[in-house]
Amino acid sequence: MNSPVQIIDESGDERELTGIEREDWTGKSDPCPECGGQEFNHVSTSGGRYGRRDGAVVMRSDF
């Protein structure tokens, strides 16, 4: 599943992050074809479930 991620930067502007595919770059073990860099930032997301317990909203770990 490919889904864009929308973020709001420090100035309040909305931005959209998307992935790209490049034929000249096969993976993170290769240097970046544009800058030659070999260290890369990444974004990670995960889902979960929230519920209520004793009037407080909690993230469920038993689901």
C-alpha positions as a Markdown table, in Angstrom:
| # | Residue | x | y | z |
|---|---|---|---|---|
| 1 | Met | 0.0 | 0.0 | 0.0 |
| 2 | Asn | 1.4 | 3.4 | -0.9 |
| 3 | Ser | -0.1 | 6.4 | 0.9 |
| 4 | Pro | 1.2 | 9.9 | 1.0 |
| 5 | Val | 2.0 | 11.4 | 4.4 |
| 6 | Gln | 0.9 | 15.0 | 5.1 |
| 7 | Ile | 2.9 | 17.0 | 7.6 |
| 8 | Ile | 2.7 | 20.5 | 8.8 |
| 9 | Asp | 6.1 | 22.2 | 9.1 |
| 10 | Glu | 7.2 | 24.7 | 11.7 |
| 11 | Ser | 5.8 | 27.7 | 9.7 |
| 12 | Gly | 2.4 | 26.1 | 9.5 |
| 13 | Asp | 2.7 | 25.1 | 5.8 |
| 14 | Glu | 1.3 | 21.7 | 4.9 |
| 15 | Arg | 3.6 | 19.4 | 2.9 |
| 16 | Glu | 3.1 | 16.0 | 1.4 |
| 17 | Leu | 5.8 | 13.3 | 1.6 |
| 18 | Thr | 5.7 | 10.6 | -1.0 |
| 19 | Gly | 8.0 | 7.8 | -2.1 |
| 20 | Ile | 9.8 | 7.6 | -5.4 |
| 21 | Glu | 11.3 | 4.9 | -7.5 |
| 22 | Arg | 14.5 | 5.5 | -9.5 |
| 23 | Glu | 15.9 | 3.1 | -12.1 |
| 24 | Asp | 19.5 | 4.3 | -11.3 |
| 25 | Trp | 19.2 | 3.5 | -7.5 |
| 26 | Thr | 18.6 | -0.1 | -6.4 |
| 27 | Gly | 18.6 | 0.3 | -2.6 |
| 28 | Lys | 20.0 | 1.8 | 0.6 |
| 29 | Ser | 23.3 | -0.2 | 0.2 |
| 30 | Asp | 24.1 | 2.0 | -2.8 |
| 31 | Pro | 25.1 | 5.6 | -2.5 |
| 32 | Cys | 22.5 | 8.2 | -3.4 |
| 33 | Pro | 22.7 | 8.8 | -7.2 |
| 34 | Glu | 22.3 | 12.6 | -6.7 |
| 35 | Cys | 24.6 | 13.5 | -3.8 |
| 36 | Gly | 26.7 | 10.3 | -3.2 |
| 37 | Gly | 25.5 | 10.1 | 0.4 |
| 38 | Gln | 25.3 | 6.8 | 2.2 |
| 39 | Glu | 23.2 | 7.8 | 5.3 |
| 40 | Phe | 19.4 | 8.4 | 4.9 |
| 41 | Asn | 16.6 | 9.8 | 6.9 |
| 42 | His | 13.5 | 7.7 | 7.2 |
| 43 | Val | 9.9 | 8.0 | 8.5 |
| 44 | Ser | 8.2 | 5.2 | 10.2 |
| 45 | Thr | 4.5 | 4.8 | 11.1 |
| 46 | Ser | 2.5 | 2.2 | 12.9 |
| 47 | Gly | -1.1 | 1.8 | 13.7 |
| 48 | Gly | -2.8 | 0.9 | 16.9 |
| 49 | Arg | -6.0 | 1.1 | 18.8 |
| 50 | Tyr | -7.1 | 3.7 | 21.4 |
| 51 | Gly | -9.7 | 3.1 | 24.1 |
| 52 | Arg | -11.0 | 4.5 | 27.3 |
| 53 | Arg | -10.1 | 3.3 | 30.8 |
| 54 | Asp | -11.3 | 5.0 | 34.0 |
| 55 | Gly | -12.2 | 8.1 | 32.0 |
| 56 | Ala | -8.8 | 8.5 | 30.3 |
| 57 | Val | -7.9 | 7.8 | 26.7 |
| 58 | Val | -5.3 | 5.1 | 26.5 |
| 59 | Met | -3.4 | 3.3 | 23.7 |
| 60 | Arg | -4.4 | -0.4 | 23.9 |
| 61 | Ser | -1.5 | -2.9 | 24.0 |
| 62 | Asp | -3.7 | -5.9 | 24.3 |
| 63 | Phe | -5.3 | -5.6 | 20.9 |
